[in-house]
Amino acid sequence: MADTGTQTPRERYRAHVRAEIRERAWEQIATAGASALSLNAIAKQMGMSGPALYRYCAGRDELISELVREAYRSLADTFHATAASESGADPAAPLAALAHALRGWALDDPQRYFLVYGTPVPGYHAPDDVSGIASEIMTTLLDACAASPPDGPEALRRALTFWTRLHGLLSLELAGHFTGMDVDPVLMFAAELDDLPPHRPDRDGDPGSGQDMDEPVPHRHH
């Protein structure tokens, strides 16, 4: 972002309007999801005409791309800060810290989470630069996995297992699918994290091949 001290009044006003557009867009997404995003509705909220708004935002896809970049950047920065705070700790600590950071980030704004990890917005295709930010997130995760032996291909498998299983659990939790099941999502998440490789072997000694089916489901305490 440009230094506001070097911007002209016109540039500062434009930046202010674009920031308000993004803020209104996040409010819409929180209420009805990304697929319901409407620039005309945003313009009405801001007291502008639709054509006037398009002077500041070229269209829906450009706005969604800005929000997607913002969401990915937020998680990437969260992961960078978490990994840095765990530097020099027990080799297993960074991975666990990233897991809890991911859950905290998702719970802090569920619709932001669903924008980037939920159902794709119909007709929308993210620009190439978004992949670069997403790659930062995965690189941080891979580095944390490589810190716990064995590394190499096993670290990649560990990272993919981490990513798919924890995202699956988070998606179910955020969508409310545990409601009425007498399941504590916090305990379920902790149990899933403990079961990830290489923390615990199963009965046959194969690390992280799955939770023992004889283990009880973590219930909510009454």
N, C-alpha and C positions, 0 to 999 in steps of 0.2 A: 504494500500500500504506500502511495506517495506521501511524503512529509506534508502535512497540512500547512506548515509554515511557508512552503514554496508554492502552494497552489493558488490559483487566482480565485476570486469570489465565485465565478461561474463553475470552476472545477470543484470547489468545496460544496457548492449547492448540488451539483450532479452526484458527487459521492454520497452526500446525505440522502438524496432521493433514492439512489440505488440501495443503500443500506436499509432504508425503510421498506423498500420493495421486498428485500430478502426477509426482513422481519415479518411482514404481513404474509409472505409465502409460507414461512415456518408455522405461523398461526393456522393457516389453512390446512397444512399437512397434518398438524396435530389434531385438528377437528375431523377431517374427512379423508386423510391419506393423500399421497402424492398424485394419484390418478385423477383426483378432483381439482387439481390446481387450476385456477382461472385468473388470467391477467386482467380480464375485465372486472372481476370481483375485487381484485386488489386495487385497481384504478378507482372504483367506486368508493372503497374504504378510505382512500387517500384524497378523495375529492377531486379527482382528475378524470378526464375523458380517456377512453381506451386509446385513441391515436396519440394522445399526449404521453401516455405511459410508454408507448413503443419508442419514444425518443430516447428512453433510458434503458430499455431492455428489448432486444430484437424479437423475442418470442418466448414461448413456453420452454422450449428445449434449452435455450441459453440460460434461462432462470434455473431450471432443474440442474443444469451442469454446475452452476455456481454453488447451489446447495449441496450437491454431491461432493464437490471439491472441499467445501467447508466441513462436511461431515467426515470425510476421509482424513482431512488434515487434522481435525480434532482428535481422532483416534490414533493417528500416527504420532502426534505430539504426546498424547497420553502414554503410548507404548514407549517412546523414546525416554520420557521422564521416568517411567517405571523401571525400565531396564538400567538406566543410569543409577538409580537409587539402590539397585540390588548388585551393583558392580562389586566384585570381590567377596560376595556372600557365598553360602553353600551352593554348589552347582545346580541343585534342584530348585533353589529359591526363586530365580528369575522367572522360570516357567509358571510357577504357582502365582507369583505376583502379577504376571501378565494376564493370567486367567481371571483373577479377581478384578484387575483393572478393566478388562473387557466387560465383565458383568456390571461393574459400577457405571461404566460409560453407557452401556445399553439401558440400564434402569433409569439413568438420569434423563434420558430423552428417548423413549421407545420408538416414536415415529421417525426420529433421525436414524435410529438403528435400522428400521424397516425400509427406509429410503435406499440404503446401500446394501442391505443383506436380506431384504424381503422380496416380495413378488415384483418383478421388473415393471416399470411404468410402460403401459402399452404404447408402442410407436416411438419410444425414446431410445437413443443410442448414445452412450457416453463418449466424449472425445478422447483421443489417445492419451492426453496428458493425465487423465484421471487414473489410468493404469499405473503410471509412475508413482503416484501417491499410495495407491493400494499396494504396490510392490514394497514400499518402505515398511509397511505394516508387517508383511510376510517376512521381509529380511530380518526385522527385529525378532520375530518369532523363531525363525530358523537359527539365528545366532544363539538364542536362549536354549534351543533344543540341542545345538551342537556343544554347548557347555557341559552337558551331562553325557558321559560315554554310554554306549558307543556313538561316534559321530558318523559322518559320511551318509550313505543311503539310509541308515537307521534314523538319523536325525531328521531327514526329510519325511520319513514315514511317521515319526513321532509328531512332527509339526502338522501334517495333514490329519492325523488322528485327533490331535488337540483341536484343530480348527473345525472339523466336521462335527465331532461329538458335542463340543461345547456350544457351537452355534445352533445345533439341533435342539439342545436343551433350552437355550436362551429363547429361541423362537417360540417354543411351546409355552414357556413361562410368560413371555411378554404378550402373547396372544390370548392368555387366560385359560389355556387348556388344562391346567392343573386345578382349576377352581372346582371345589366339591369332591376332590379326590383324596382329601386328608393327607396330602403330601406337602412336606416343607421344602420349597424350592432351594432354600439356602443349603440344607443338608443334602439334597439331591445333587446340587452342583458340586459340593465338597466331595461327595462320594464318587462322582464321575471323574473329578480331577484326581483323586487318589488312585483311581483305577486305570488312569492313563499310563502307557509305558514310559519309562522302565520301572515305575515305582513299585508294582506289586505283581509277582508271578501268579498265574492261575494254578489249578491243581496239577496240571501236567508240566509246570515249570516254564511255560511259554509266556514271556513278559507281556502283560497288557493285552491279552487276547480277548478280554471281556470280563464283565463282572460275574462272580460266582452266582449262579441262579438260586442257590440256597440262601443267599444273603437277603435279609429283609429290606423292603423299600423304606427309605428314610421318611418317617411320618412326622407330621406336625405335632409339637407338644401342646397338650391342652392344660 
